[in-house]
Amino acid sequence: MRRKKSKRQKVMPVLPNIFTTGNLSFGLLSILTSLQIMSGISGGASPEWLYKKFWWAGAFIVISFFFDTLDGKLARIINHESSFGISYDSLSDLVSFGVAPGVLLYVWTLMDAGKLGLMAVIVYVICAALRLARFNVQSADVERFNFTGLPSPMAAGLMVSPLMLLSALNVQPDERVMWFYLVAAPVIGLLMVSNVRYSKQPTFRLGGPFNALVVAAIIIAAIITNPEIMFIFLVYLYAVSGLLYYLYKQLRKESKVSEEAHSQENG
């Protein structure tokens, strides 16, 4: 029994890092797929091949997101959150949710914008690095229950979800898509390093377990039948809802301060 317990104690702390390695591996697969696309474009590859490769380059980032979710949850379940694990996770996130989306979007459309496209990608990746560095410092206290700034996996989702939808529909990006990302990439980057608070576990009042089960069944069916549309809906809903709630709290705070100042003047 002691020997089995000793083996378990040795193996369990490694499991979260295995999932983190999966996160990093699929991020690298996305980057390598983007490089394949570059060589395919110069080699005159068919549009169907390019659409498929673009979709998979985005899908690898989505798979990285699930590995990233699992490693954190597993570390908390077995009560083994280490400084090494946090640092390794952030380094992997920088590759999967910072560099990989930047490279993919640059190859897909921002390369056509020249220096502006390059600048947009650089701003996004730098903001992702700053976001993750700040999380490493604040994870034990300030960001224990809520994120400060948009989490990098969600930022990557905002970047790649339109790409996956258009690739699934075999639609080539035009100038409108290019200008959208010229604006969106820096804005998403700045949202990552902002002070907007995002919940780690969003909760919804659904009126009981049965209603929650019905809603879950509808969401699962929608994801199975329309994965790209649901992906866009969920990541943009998370980003916008957090931003709107932050603005609402700021307005309430300003209103409260003005009311207190007004009452003091009257008093």
C-alpha positions as CSV (number, residue, x, y, z in Angstrom):
1,M,0.0,0.0,0.0
2,R,2.8,2.4,0.8
3,R,4.5,1.6,-2.5
4,K,1.3,2.3,-4.4
5,K,0.7,5.5,-2.5
6,S,4.2,6.6,-3.2
7,K,3.8,6.0,-6.9
8,R,0.5,7.9,-7.0
9,Q,2.2,10.8,-5.1
10,K,4.9,10.8,-7.8
11,V,2.6,10.6,-10.8
12,M,-0.3,12.9,-9.8
13,P,1.7,16.2,-9.7
14,V,3.0,15.5,-13.2
15,L,-0.5,15.1,-14.8
16,P,-1.3,18.9,-15.0
17,N,2.0,19.5,-16.7
18,I,1.2,16.8,-19.3
19,F,-2.0,18.7,-20.2
20,T,0.1,21.9,-20.4
21,T,2.4,20.1,-22.8
22,G,-0.6,19.2,-24.9
23,N,-1.6,22.9,-24.9
24,L,1.9,23.8,-26.1
25,S,2.0,21.0,-28.7
26,F,-1.2,22.0,-30.4
27,G,-0.2,25.7,-30.4
28,L,3.0,24.7,-32.2
29,L,0.9,22.6,-34.6
30,S,-1.1,25.7,-35.5
31,I,2.1,27.6,-36.2
32,L,3.5,24.8,-38.3
33,T,0.3,24.6,-40.2
34,S,0.5,28.3,-40.9
35,L,4.0,27.8,-42.3
36,Q,2.6,25.0,-44.5
37,I,0.0,27.4,-45.8
38,M,2.7,29.9,-46.7
39,S,4.5,27.3,-48.7
40,G,1.2,26.2,-50.3
41,I,0.3,29.7,-51.3
42,S,3.7,30.2,-53.0
43,G,3.4,26.7,-54.6
44,G,0.0,27.4,-56.1
45,A,-2.1,25.1,-53.8
46,S,-5.8,24.7,-54.5
47,P,-8.3,27.0,-52.6
48,E,-9.9,23.9,-51.1
49,W,-6.6,22.8,-49.6
50,L,-6.0,26.3,-48.2
51,Y,-9.4,26.6,-46.7
52,K,-9.0,23.2,-45.0
53,K,-5.5,24.1,-43.6
54,F,-6.7,27.5,-42.3
55,W,-9.6,25.8,-40.5
56,W,-7.3,23.3,-38.9
57,A,-4.8,25.9,-37.9
58,G,-7.6,27.6,-36.0
59,A,-8.9,24.3,-34.6
60,F,-5.5,23.5,-33.1
61,I,-5.7,26.7,-31.1
62,V,-9.2,25.7,-29.9
63,I,-7.9,22.3,-28.9
64,S,-5.1,24.1,-27.0
65,F,-7.8,26.0,-25.1
66,F,-9.4,22.7,-23.8
67,F,-6.0,21.4,-22.7
68,D,-5.3,24.7,-20.9
69,T,-8.7,24.5,-19.1
70,L,-8.0,20.9,-18.1
71,D,-4.5,21.5,-16.7
72,G,-5.7,24.2,-14.3
73,K,-8.8,22.3,-13.1
74,L,-6.7,19.2,-12.5
75,A,-4.1,21.1,-10.6
76,R,-6.8,22.5,-8.3
77,I,-8.5,19.1,-7.9
78,I,-5.3,17.3,-6.7
79,N,-4.3,20.5,-4.8
80,H,-0.9,20.8,-6.6
81,E,-0.7,24.4,-8.0
82,S,3.1,25.1,-8.1
83,S,5.1,28.0,-9.3
84,F,6.7,25.8,-11.9
85,G,3.2,24.8,-13.2
86,I,2.0,28.4,-13.4
87,S,5.2,29.5,-15.3
88,Y,5.1,26.6,-17.7
89,D,1.4,27.2,-18.3
90,S,1.9,30.9,-19.1
91,L,4.8,30.1,-21.4
92,S,2.6,27.6,-23.3
93,D,-0.3,30.1,-23.4
94,L,2.0,32.7,-25.0
95,V,2.8,30.3,-27.8
96,S,-0.8,28.9,-28.2
97,F,-2.8,32.1,-27.6
98,G,-0.3,34.8,-28.4
99,V,2.1,33.7,-31.2
100,A,0.0,31.1,-32.9
101,P,-3.1,33.4,-33.5
102,G,-0.8,36.3,-34.6
103,V,1.0,34.1,-37.1
104,L,-2.2,32.6,-38.4
105,L,-4.0,35.9,-38.9
106,Y,-0.9,37.5,-40.5
107,V,-0.8,34.7,-43.1
108,W,-4.6,34.8,-43.6
109,T,-5.2,38.5,-44.2
110,L,-2.9,40.9,-42.3
111,M,0.1,40.2,-44.5
112,D,-1.8,42.1,-47.3
113,A,-1.8,45.2,-45.1
114,G,2.0,45.5,-45.1
115,K,3.6,47.3,-42.1
116,L,0.2,48.0,-40.6
117,G,-0.6,44.3,-40.5
118,L,2.8,43.5,-39.0
119,M,2.3,46.2,-36.4
120,A,-1.2,44.9,-35.4
121,V,0.2,41.4,-34.9
122,I,3.2,42.6,-32.9
123,V,0.9,44.7,-30.6
124,Y,-1.4,41.7,-30.0
125,V,1.5,39.3,-29.2
126,I,3.2,41.8,-26.9
127,C,-0.1,42.4,-25.0
128,A,-0.6,38.7,-24.6
129,A,2.9,38.4,-23.1
130,L,2.2,41.3,-20.7
131,R,-1.1,39.8,-19.8
132,L,0.4,36.5,-18.9
133,A,3.3,38.1,-17.0
134,R,0.9,40.0,-14.9
135,F,-1.1,36.9,-14.2
136,N,2.0,35.1,-12.9
137,V,2.5,37.9,-10.4
138,Q,-1.2,38.3,-9.4
139,S,-2.5,34.7,-9.6
140,A,-2.2,34.1,-5.9
141,D,-4.1,37.1,-4.7
142,V,-5.6,39.7,-7.2
143,E,-6.6,37.1,-9.8
144,R,-7.4,34.2,-7.5
145,F,-11.2,34.3,-8.3
146,N,-11.4,36.8,-11.2
147,F,-9.3,37.7,-14.2
148,T,-7.9,41.2,-14.6
149,G,-8.1,41.8,-18.3
150,L,-9.4,39.5,-21.0
151,P,-7.9,36.0,-20.6
152,S,-5.5,35.1,-23.4
153,P,-7.4,31.9,-24.5
154,M,-10.5,34.0,-25.0
155,A,-8.5,36.7,-26.8
156,A,-7.3,34.0,-29.2
157,G,-10.9,32.8,-29.6
158,L,-11.9,36.3,-30.7
159,M,-9.1,36.3,-33.2
160,V,-9.5,32.9,-34.8
161,S,-13.3,32.3,-34.6
162,P,-14.2,34.5,-37.7
163,L,-11.4,32.8,-39.6
164,M,-12.7,29.3,-38.9
165,L,-16.3,30.3,-39.9
166,L,-15.2,31.9,-43.2
167,S,-12.8,29.0,-43.9
168,A,-15.7,26.5,-43.3
169,L,-17.8,28.5,-45.7
170,N,-14.9,28.6,-48.3
171,V,-15.0,32.4,-48.2
172,Q,-11.8,34.3,-49.0
173,P,-11.1,37.3,-46.8
174,D,-11.4,40.7,-48.5
175,E,-10.4,44.2,-47.5
176,R,-13.2,44.5,-45.0
177,V,-11.9,41.5,-43.1
178,M,-8.4,42.9,-43.3
179,W,-9.5,46.2,-41.8
180,F,-11.5,44.5,-39.2
181,Y,-8.4,42.7,-37.9
182,L,-6.2,45.8,-38.2
183,V,-8.6,47.3,-35.6
184,A,-9.5,44.2,-33.7
185,A,-6.0,42.8,-33.1
186,P,-4.8,45.9,-31.1
187,V,-8.1,46.4,-29.4
188,I,-8.2,42.7,-28.2
189,G,-4.6,43.1,-27.1
190,L,-5.4,46.2,-25.1
191,L,-8.4,44.5,-23.6
192,M,-6.0,41.8,-22.3
193,V,-3.9,44.3,-20.4
194,S,-6.9,46.4,-19.2
195,N,-8.3,46.4,-15.7
196,V,-11.6,44.9,-16.9
197,R,-12.6,42.1,-14.5
198,Y,-13.7,38.8,-16.0
199,S,-15.2,36.0,-14.0
200,K,-13.3,32.7,-14.0
201,Q,-16.6,30.7,-13.7
202,P,-19.5,32.7,-15.2
203,T,-22.7,31.7,-13.5
204,F,-26.2,31.9,-14.9
205,R,-29.5,31.7,-13.0
206,L,-31.5,29.1,-15.0
207,G,-34.2,28.3,-12.4
208,G,-33.1,24.8,-11.3
209,P,-31.1,21.7,-12.4
210,F,-33.7,20.6,-15.0
211,N,-33.7,24.0,-16.8
212,A,-29.9,23.9,-16.7
213,L,-30.0,20.5,-18.3
214,V,-32.3,21.7,-21.1
215,V,-30.1,24.7,-21.8
216,A,-27.0,22.5,-21.8
217,A,-28.7,20.1,-24.3
218,I,-29.6,23.0,-26.6
219,I,-26.0,24.4,-26.4
220,I,-24.5,21.0,-27.1
221,A,-26.8,20.4,-30.1
222,A,-25.9,23.8,-31.4
223,I,-22.2,23.2,-31.0
224,I,-22.4,19.8,-32.8
225,T,-24.4,21.2,-35.7
226,N,-22.9,24.7,-36.0
227,P,-19.5,24.6,-34.2
228,E,-18.0,27.7,-35.8
229,I,-21.1,29.9,-35.3
230,M,-21.4,28.8,-31.6
231,F,-17.7,29.4,-31.1
232,I,-18.0,33.0,-32.3
233,F,-21.2,33.5,-30.2
234,L,-19.7,32.1,-27.0
235,V,-16.3,33.9,-27.1
236,Y,-17.7,37.3,-28.2
237,L,-20.5,37.0,-25.6
238,Y,-17.9,36.4,-22.8
239,A,-15.8,39.3,-24.0
240,V,-18.6,41.8,-24.5
241,S,-20.5,40.8,-21.3
242,G,-17.5,41.4,-19.1
243,L,-16.8,44.7,-20.7
244,L,-20.4,45.9,-20.3
245,Y,-20.5,44.8,-16.7
246,Y,-17.3,46.7,-16.0
247,L,-18.7,49.8,-17.6
248,Y,-21.9,49.4,-15.6
249,K,-20.0,49.2,-12.4
250,Q,-17.9,52.2,-13.3
251,L,-21.0,54.3,-14.0
252,R,-22.6,53.2,-10.8
253,K,-19.4,54.1,-8.9
254,E,-19.3,57.6,-10.5
255,S,-23.0,58.1,-9.8
256,K,-22.5,57.1,-6.1
257,V,-19.6,59.5,-5.8
258,S,-21.6,62.4,-7.4
259,E,-24.5,61.6,-5.1
260,E,-22.3,61.7,-2.0
261,A,-20.7,64.9,-3.1
262,H,-24.1,66.4,-3.7
263,S,-25.4,65.4,-0.3
264,Q,-22.3,66.8,1.4
265,E,-22.8,70.2,-0.4
266,N,-26.5,70.3,0.7
267,G,-25.5,69.2,4.2
